[in-house]
Amino acid sequence: MISRLAVASALAVAAAAAAGPVSAQQPPVVTVSAVPDQDPFYAAPTDIGSLGNGQVVAGREIRTTLPVPVRAWQVSYRTNDSHGNAELGITTLLVPTAPWTGPGSRPAVSEQIPEDATSTRCAPSYGIATGTLQSGDQIAAMLAEGWAVAVPDFEGPKSAFLTGPQSGHAILDGVRAAGGFTPAGLGPDTRWALDGYSGGAAATGWAAELQPTYAPELAFAGAAIGGVPASLPAVMNNVEGGVFSGFLVGVLVSYQREFPEARIDELLNERGRADTAAAADLCVIELLIRYPFWRLAAATADGYHDDSRLTEALQRNSLGGSTPIMPILNYQSDSDEVVPVAQADDLVAAWRRGGATVVTIRDPQGEHGLEASLRQSTAQQFLRERLTVGDPVADADLNRPVGR
């Protein structure tokens, strides 16, 4: 799941040279060093509630160490948490410096990086700006296609992991903000797609489900999602007590922040409160290293049970409650050890019953993290077909073995 984003310093220098000298009228390119919690750019204005969804608050051009020459901006905008309360969203817009030579205007993809964290220092915007992003090789591949790429901090200012509505809002409002940010050169004729794996796939799925009602004016050519945690009760039951149980601890931290009305803290005993407090500022690798083989039974007063308030909160943040109208590619390994494939199959079936067009890929053997790398080119092929060709996905294509 985690791979280091390649750094090509020579190309980064070329990118800076391509941008040209800064004029008196052009704001300087910023070198980001402060973590988000200490960076005023990430602070919401007091009147954010008066702004429209996706309305740009501020933007700044930043330096990056990406292996493709680009101009890059961090853009802040108004979005909404899971309860519809206004909050500040951040997306990073990356636009290749090379001219677009394909048909029409330059396409764009909103790429949801699996942050899976409880700290804003793990946010994609900070990782891209500082060269510390731990997952994102697909970004460079998309930029190499000539596409613009938007990378939203979809966990939001509370670092809310696997919070469905909040993440969907952040993605859709990030696309709105990108279209309204003039320096990036994107506009109403830009053809957009969505992409995400694992935690990023859950957020992408929520954006796809919410788009018809939350952002009906936006149109997407398609979405590629892999290793999707669709049923959160099923996924959390699967990881509890195993080597990936840190994901469960991260969810407990995040849900106390995003859903205080669920009173999840009241389920915890002294150990549970101590563990979640210690997990309040961790990135994904730190969560997994610190909390292997962690069990709710040892951290809750009554032990974990299916009708608990935690299960109810997990179910409310699971996918399948509505149907996307954009075509979807869903891929996964049958032997995925983190995210059970059966719950992804259930999501596909539910979406198809609602009328969605879904192309599925199931690899007989594989591992959760390796599947992302294995099918990266397949997902990109699907997006390329939708973005640059725009052919509808024919019924005969359903379940076709794409890329086998």
C-alpha positions as CSV (number, residue, x, y, z in Angstrom):
1,M,0.0,0.0,0.0
2,I,2.9,2.3,0.8
3,S,5.5,3.2,-1.9
4,R,8.0,6.1,-2.0
5,L,7.2,8.7,-4.6
6,A,10.2,8.9,-6.9
7,V,12.3,12.1,-6.8
8,A,14.1,13.3,-9.9
9,S,16.0,16.4,-8.9
10,A,17.2,17.3,-12.4
11,L,13.6,17.4,-13.7
12,A,12.6,19.4,-10.7
13,V,15.2,22.0,-11.6
14,A,13.9,21.9,-15.2
15,A,10.4,22.5,-13.9
16,A,11.5,25.6,-12.0
17,A,13.4,26.9,-15.0
18,A,10.3,26.3,-17.2
19,A,8.2,28.4,-14.9
20,G,10.5,31.4,-15.7
21,P,11.5,34.3,-13.5
22,V,9.0,35.7,-11.0
23,S,7.7,39.1,-12.1
24,A,6.8,42.0,-9.8
25,Q,3.1,41.1,-10.4
26,Q,3.5,37.3,-9.8
27,P,3.5,36.1,-6.3
28,P,6.7,34.2,-5.4
29,V,6.8,30.4,-5.4
30,V,6.6,29.2,-1.8
31,T,8.8,26.6,-0.2
32,V,6.6,24.9,2.4
33,S,8.2,23.9,5.7
34,A,5.7,24.4,8.5
35,V,3.4,21.5,9.3
36,P,-0.3,22.3,8.6
37,D,-1.2,22.8,12.2
38,Q,1.4,25.6,12.4
39,D,0.8,27.0,8.9
40,P,-1.6,30.0,8.7
41,F,-2.6,28.9,5.1
42,Y,-4.5,26.0,6.7
43,A,-6.5,28.2,9.1
44,A,-10.2,28.7,8.1
45,P,-11.4,32.3,7.9
46,T,-14.0,33.3,10.4
47,D,-16.6,33.9,7.7
48,I,-16.1,30.5,6.0
49,G,-19.8,29.6,6.5
50,S,-20.8,32.5,4.3
51,L,-19.0,31.1,1.3
52,G,-20.4,28.7,-1.3
53,N,-19.4,25.1,-1.5
54,G,-16.1,24.8,-3.4
55,Q,-15.5,28.6,-3.3
56,V,-11.8,29.4,-3.3
57,V,-10.4,31.0,-0.1
58,A,-6.8,31.3,-1.1
59,G,-4.1,29.8,-3.3
60,R,-0.3,29.8,-3.3
61,E,2.2,28.3,-5.8
62,I,4.6,25.8,-4.2
63,R,7.8,24.1,-5.0
64,T,7.7,20.3,-5.4
65,T,10.2,17.5,-6.2
66,L,8.0,15.6,-8.6
67,P,9.6,13.7,-11.4
68,V,7.5,15.5,-14.1
69,P,7.9,19.3,-14.7
70,V,4.8,20.9,-13.3
71,R,3.4,24.1,-11.8
72,A,1.9,23.3,-8.4
73,W,-0.5,25.2,-6.2
74,Q,-2.1,24.6,-2.9
75,V,-5.7,25.9,-3.0
76,S,-8.0,26.3,0.0
77,Y,-11.8,26.3,-0.2
78,R,-15.0,26.0,1.7
79,T,-16.3,22.4,2.1
80,N,-18.5,20.6,4.7
81,D,-17.9,18.0,7.3
82,S,-20.2,15.0,7.8
83,H,-22.8,17.1,9.5
84,G,-22.9,19.8,6.8
85,N,-20.9,22.2,8.9
86,A,-18.5,24.5,7.0
87,E,-14.8,23.7,7.2
88,L,-11.7,24.5,5.2
89,G,-10.6,22.1,2.5
90,I,-7.2,21.9,0.8
91,T,-6.3,20.5,-2.6
92,T,-3.0,20.5,-4.4
93,L,-3.3,21.3,-8.1
94,L,-0.5,19.9,-10.4
95,V,-0.4,21.0,-14.0
96,P,2.4,19.8,-16.4
97,T,4.4,22.7,-17.9
98,A,4.4,20.9,-21.3
99,P,1.5,22.0,-23.5
100,W,-1.4,19.6,-23.9
101,T,-1.4,18.1,-27.4
102,G,-4.4,15.8,-27.2
103,P,-7.9,16.5,-28.3
104,G,-9.9,19.2,-26.6
105,S,-8.7,20.8,-23.4
106,R,-6.3,19.2,-20.9
107,P,-8.1,16.5,-18.8
108,A,-7.8,16.3,-15.0
109,V,-8.0,13.6,-12.4
110,S,-8.8,14.0,-8.7
111,E,-6.4,11.5,-7.1
112,Q,-7.3,10.3,-3.6
113,I,-4.1,9.2,-1.8
114,P,-4.7,6.7,1.0
115,E,-3.7,8.9,3.9
116,D,-5.1,6.5,6.6
117,A,-3.8,8.8,9.3
118,T,-4.8,10.8,12.4
119,S,-2.5,13.7,11.9
120,T,-2.5,16.6,9.5
121,R,1.2,16.3,9.1
122,C,0.4,13.2,7.1
123,A,-1.8,15.2,4.7
124,P,-1.1,14.8,1.0
125,S,-0.7,18.6,0.5
126,Y,2.2,18.6,3.1
127,G,3.8,15.5,1.7
128,I,3.8,16.8,-1.9
129,A,5.2,20.2,-0.8
130,T,8.0,18.7,1.3
131,G,8.8,15.5,-0.8
132,T,7.7,13.2,2.1
133,L,4.6,11.7,0.4
134,Q,4.6,8.0,1.1
135,S,2.2,6.9,-1.6
136,G,1.7,8.5,-5.0
137,D,3.6,6.9,-7.9
138,Q,0.3,7.1,-9.8
139,I,0.4,10.9,-9.6
140,A,3.7,11.0,-11.7
141,A,2.2,8.5,-14.2
142,M,-0.9,10.7,-14.7
143,L,1.2,13.8,-15.0
144,A,3.3,12.0,-17.7
145,E,0.0,11.6,-19.7
146,G,-0.2,15.4,-19.7
147,W,-3.2,15.4,-17.4
148,A,-3.7,17.8,-14.6
149,V,-4.0,16.2,-11.2
150,A,-5.8,17.5,-8.1
151,V,-4.9,15.8,-4.8
152,P,-7.3,16.7,-2.0
153,D,-6.7,16.4,1.7
154,F,-9.9,14.5,1.9
155,E,-9.5,13.7,5.6
156,G,-10.0,17.4,6.3
157,P,-8.7,19.6,9.1
158,K,-9.6,16.9,11.8
159,S,-7.7,14.1,10.0
160,A,-10.9,12.1,9.9
161,F,-10.1,8.6,8.6
162,L,-12.9,6.7,6.8
163,T,-15.5,9.3,7.4
164,G,-17.7,8.9,4.3
165,P,-19.7,12.1,3.7
166,Q,-16.9,14.4,4.8
167,S,-14.4,12.9,2.4
168,G,-16.9,12.9,-0.5
169,H,-17.6,16.6,0.1
170,A,-13.9,17.5,0.3
171,I,-13.3,15.8,-3.1
172,L,-16.2,17.3,-4.9
173,D,-15.7,20.7,-3.5
174,G,-12.0,20.4,-4.4
175,V,-13.0,19.8,-8.1
176,R,-15.2,22.9,-7.9
177,A,-12.3,24.9,-6.4
178,A,-9.9,23.7,-9.1
179,G,-12.3,24.9,-11.8
180,G,-12.5,28.3,-10.1
181,F,-8.8,28.7,-9.6
182,T,-7.8,30.7,-12.7
183,P,-3.9,30.3,-12.6
184,A,-4.3,26.5,-13.1
185,G,-6.0,27.0,-16.4
186,L,-8.8,24.5,-15.7
187,G,-12.4,25.5,-16.4
188,P,-16.0,24.3,-17.2
189,D,-14.9,22.4,-20.3
190,T,-12.3,20.3,-18.4
191,R,-13.0,16.6,-18.5
192,W,-12.6,15.1,-15.0
193,A,-12.1,11.6,-13.6
194,L,-11.6,10.2,-10.1
195,D,-9.0,7.6,-8.9
196,G,-8.2,6.1,-5.5
197,Y,-7.0,2.9,-3.8
198,S,-7.8,1.5,-0.4
199,G,-8.7,4.4,1.9
200,G,-8.5,6.6,-1.1
201,A,-11.0,4.2,-2.9
202,A,-13.5,4.6,0.0
203,A,-13.3,8.4,-0.3
204,T,-13.6,8.2,-4.1
205,G,-16.6,5.9,-3.8
206,W,-18.3,8.4,-1.5
207,A,-17.6,11.2,-4.0
208,A,-19.1,9.1,-6.8
209,E,-22.2,8.3,-4.7
210,L,-22.8,11.9,-3.5
211,Q,-22.1,13.6,-6.9
212,P,-25.6,13.4,-8.3
213,T,-27.1,15.2,-5.3
214,Y,-24.3,17.2,-3.8
215,A,-22.6,18.4,-7.0
216,P,-25.0,17.7,-9.9
217,E,-23.4,20.4,-12.0
218,L,-20.1,18.4,-12.1
219,A,-19.6,15.7,-14.7
220,F,-17.1,12.9,-14.4
221,A,-15.8,10.6,-17.2
222,G,-15.4,7.8,-14.7
223,A,-13.8,6.6,-11.5
224,A,-11.2,3.8,-10.8
225,I,-11.3,2.3,-7.4
226,G,-9.3,-0.6,-6.0
227,G,-9.1,-2.5,-2.7
228,V,-12.2,-0.6,-1.6
229,P,-13.3,-0.8,2.1
230,A,-17.0,-0.6,1.3
231,S,-18.5,-2.3,4.4
232,L,-16.6,-0.8,7.3
233,P,-17.9,-3.3,9.9
234,A,-16.7,-6.1,7.7
235,V,-13.3,-4.6,7.2
236,M,-12.8,-3.6,10.9
237,N,-13.8,-7.1,12.0
238,N,-11.2,-8.5,9.5
239,V,-8.3,-6.4,10.8
240,E,-9.1,-6.6,14.5
241,G,-6.5,-8.6,16.4
242,G,-4.2,-8.9,13.4
243,V,-1.2,-7.2,12.0
244,F,-3.3,-4.4,10.5
245,S,-5.3,-3.6,13.6
246,G,-3.8,-0.1,13.7
247,F,-6.4,0.8,11.1
248,L,-9.1,0.1,13.8
249,V,-7.4,2.3,16.3
250,G,-7.2,5.1,13.7
251,V,-10.9,4.8,13.1
252,L,-11.7,5.1,16.8
253,V,-9.6,8.3,17.0
254,S,-11.2,9.8,13.9
255,Y,-14.8,8.9,14.8
256,Q,-14.5,10.6,18.2
257,R,-13.5,13.8,16.4
258,E,-16.0,13.6,13.5
259,F,-19.0,12.0,15.3
260,P,-18.9,13.1,19.0
261,E,-22.7,12.4,19.1
262,A,-21.9,8.6,18.8
263,R,-20.2,8.8,22.2
264,I,-17.6,6.2,21.2
265,D,-15.4,7.4,24.0
266,E,-17.9,6.0,26.5
267,L,-17.3,2.5,25.1
268,L,-13.6,2.6,26.0
269,N,-12.0,1.5,29.2
270,E,-8.8,3.0,30.7
271,R,-6.6,1.2,28.3
272,G,-8.8,2.1,25.3
273,R,-8.7,5.8,26.3
274,A,-4.9,5.7,26.7
275,D,-4.3,3.9,23.4
276,T,-6.5,6.3,21.4
277,A,-5.0,9.3,23.1
278,A,-1.5,8.1,22.1
279,A,-2.7,7.5,18.5
280,A,-4.0,11.0,18.0
281,D,-1.1,12.3,15.9
282,L,0.1,9.3,13.8
283,C,0.6,8.5,10.1
284,V,-0.4,5.2,8.7
285,I,2.9,3.3,9.2
286,E,3.1,4.6,12.7
287,L,-0.4,3.3,13.5
288,L,0.4,-0.1,12.1
289,I,3.7,-0.4,13.9
290,R,2.4,0.6,17.2
291,Y,-0.9,-1.3,17.3
292,P,-0.5,-4.8,15.9
293,F,-2.8,-7.5,17.3
294,W,-4.9,-4.9,19.0
295,R,-8.4,-6.0,20.1
296,L,-11.5,-4.0,21.1
297,A,-12.3,-6.6,23.8
298,A,-9.3,-5.5,25.8
299,A,-10.0,-1.8,25.2
300,T,-13.7,-1.5,25.9
301,A,-15.8,-1.9,29.0
302,D,-18.1,-4.6,27.6
303,G,-16.2,-5.9,24.7
304,Y,-17.1,-5.5,21.0
305,H,-20.6,-6.6,19.9
306,D,-22.4,-6.3,16.6
307,D,-25.1,-3.8,17.8
308,S,-22.7,-1.4,19.4
309,R,-22.7,2.3,18.6
310,L,-19.3,1.8,16.9
311,T,-20.8,-0.7,14.5
312,E,-23.7,1.7,13.8
313,A,-21.2,4.5,13.1
314,L,-19.2,2.3,10.8
315,Q,-22.3,1.3,8.9
316,R,-23.3,4.9,8.4
317,N,-20.0,5.5,6.7
318,S,-20.1,2.4,4.5
319,L,-20.7,2.6,0.8
320,G,-23.7,1.3,-1.1
321,G,-26.5,3.6,0.1
322,S,-26.8,5.3,-3.3
323,T,-25.7,4.7,-6.9
324,P,-23.1,6.6,-8.9
325,I,-24.0,7.8,-12.4
326,M,-20.3,7.8,-13.7
327,P,-18.8,4.5,-15.0
328,I,-16.7,2.7,-12.4
329,L,-13.7,0.4,-12.6
330,N,-13.5,-1.8,-9.5
331,Y,-10.4,-4.1,-9.0
332,Q,-9.2,-6.3,-6.2
333,S,-7.3,-9.4,-5.4
334,D,-9.5,-12.4,-4.3
335,S,-6.9,-13.1,-1.5
336,D,-6.7,-9.5,-0.2
337,E,-5.7,-9.9,3.5
338,V,-6.8,-6.4,4.6
339,V,-10.1,-5.7,2.7
340,P,-12.3,-8.8,2.2
341,V,-13.2,-9.1,-1.5
342,A,-16.8,-10.3,-0.7
343,Q,-17.8,-6.9,0.7
344,A,-16.5,-5.3,-2.5
345,D,-18.5,-7.8,-4.6
346,D,-21.6,-6.8,-2.6
347,L,-20.9,-3.1,-3.3
348,V,-20.6,-3.8,-7.1
349,A,-23.9,-5.8,-7.0
350,A,-25.7,-3.0,-5.2
351,W,-24.4,-0.4,-7.6
352,R,-25.4,-2.5,-10.6
353,R,-28.9,-3.0,-9.2
354,G,-29.2,0.7,-9.0
355,G,-28.2,1.0,-12.7
356,A,-24.5,1.8,-12.5
357,T,-22.0,0.6,-15.0
358,V,-19.2,-1.2,-13.3
359,V,-16.2,-3.0,-14.8
360,T,-14.7,-5.5,-12.4
361,I,-11.3,-7.1,-12.1
362,R,-10.6,-9.9,-9.7
363,D,-7.1,-11.3,-9.5
364,P,-7.0,-14.8,-8.1
365,Q,-3.8,-14.2,-6.1
366,G,-2.4,-11.1,-4.7
367,E,-1.8,-8.9,-1.6
368,H,-3.5,-5.6,-0.7
369,G,-0.5,-3.4,-1.1
370,L,0.9,-5.1,-4.2
371,E,-2.5,-5.0,-6.0
372,A,-2.2,-1.2,-6.2
373,S,1.0,-1.5,-8.1
374,L,-0.1,-4.4,-10.2
375,R,-3.2,-2.7,-11.4
376,Q,-2.0,0.9,-11.6
377,S,-1.5,0.8,-15.4
378,T,-4.9,-0.9,-15.7
379,A,-6.6,1.8,-13.8
380,Q,-4.8,4.4,-15.9
381,Q,-5.9,2.6,-19.1
382,F,-9.5,2.8,-17.9
383,L,-9.2,6.5,-17.1
384,R,-7.4,7.2,-20.4
385,E,-10.2,5.6,-22.4
386,R,-12.8,7.7,-20.5
387,L,-10.8,10.9,-20.6
388,T,-9.3,11.1,-24.0
389,V,-11.6,8.9,-26.0
390,G,-14.8,9.2,-24.0
391,D,-16.4,6.1,-25.3
392,P,-19.2,4.8,-23.1
393,V,-18.6,1.5,-21.4
394,A,-20.6,-1.0,-23.3
395,D,-22.7,-3.7,-21.5
396,A,-20.4,-6.3,-23.1
397,D,-17.5,-4.8,-21.3
398,L,-18.9,-5.6,-17.8
399,N,-16.7,-8.1,-16.1
400,R,-14.3,-8.2,-19.0
401,P,-10.8,-9.1,-17.8
402,V,-9.2,-5.7,-18.4
403,G,-5.4,-5.9,-18.5
404,R,-5.1,-9.6,-17.9
